[in-house]
Amino acid sequence: MYDVPELLSKVEEDIEINGLDPSADSPVVVRSRFKVKPLEQWTVWWASL
């Protein structure tokens, strides 16, 4: 996401890693969050898929 200038302009704070959910049978899930400008969360969310 940080290499896409259109998305980077919408992010207000750096990413915050909240934890890891390891599982023996599946990939590790990284829980994280970051702040974006108001009403831009869906634009950033769709671009991250």
C-alpha positions as CSV (number, residue, x, y, z in Angstrom):
1,M,0.0,0.0,0.0
2,Y,2.9,2.4,0.7
3,D,4.1,2.2,-2.8
4,V,0.8,3.5,-4.3
5,P,0.8,7.3,-4.1
6,E,-3.0,7.6,-4.4
7,L,-3.5,5.5,-1.3
8,L,-0.6,6.9,0.7
9,S,-2.2,10.4,0.5
10,K,-5.3,9.0,2.3
11,V,-3.4,7.4,5.2
12,E,-2.9,9.7,8.2
13,E,-0.8,7.5,10.6
14,D,1.6,4.6,10.2
15,I,0.4,1.0,10.6
16,E,0.0,-0.4,14.1
17,I,0.5,-4.1,14.6
18,N,-1.9,-5.4,17.3
19,G,-1.0,-9.0,17.4
20,L,-0.5,-12.3,15.6
21,D,-2.9,-15.3,15.5
22,P,-0.8,-18.3,14.7
23,S,-2.5,-21.6,13.9
24,A,-1.0,-25.0,13.3
25,D,-3.1,-25.7,10.2
26,S,-3.4,-22.3,8.5
27,P,-1.3,-19.2,7.7
28,V,-0.6,-16.6,10.4
29,V,-3.1,-13.8,10.7
30,V,-1.6,-10.4,11.4
31,R,-4.0,-8.0,13.2
32,S,-3.2,-4.4,12.4
33,R,-4.8,-1.0,12.0
34,F,-4.0,2.5,10.7
35,K,-5.9,5.8,10.4
36,V,-7.1,7.1,7.1
37,K,-8.8,10.4,6.2
38,P,-12.6,10.6,6.9
39,L,-14.8,8.7,4.3
40,E,-11.7,7.1,2.7
41,Q,-11.7,3.9,4.6
42,W,-13.6,2.0,1.9
43,T,-11.3,3.2,-0.9
44,V,-8.3,2.0,1.0
45,W,-10.0,-1.3,2.1
46,W,-11.1,-2.2,-1.5
47,A,-7.6,-1.4,-2.8
48,S,-6.0,-3.7,-0.2
49,L,-7.9,-6.8,-1.4
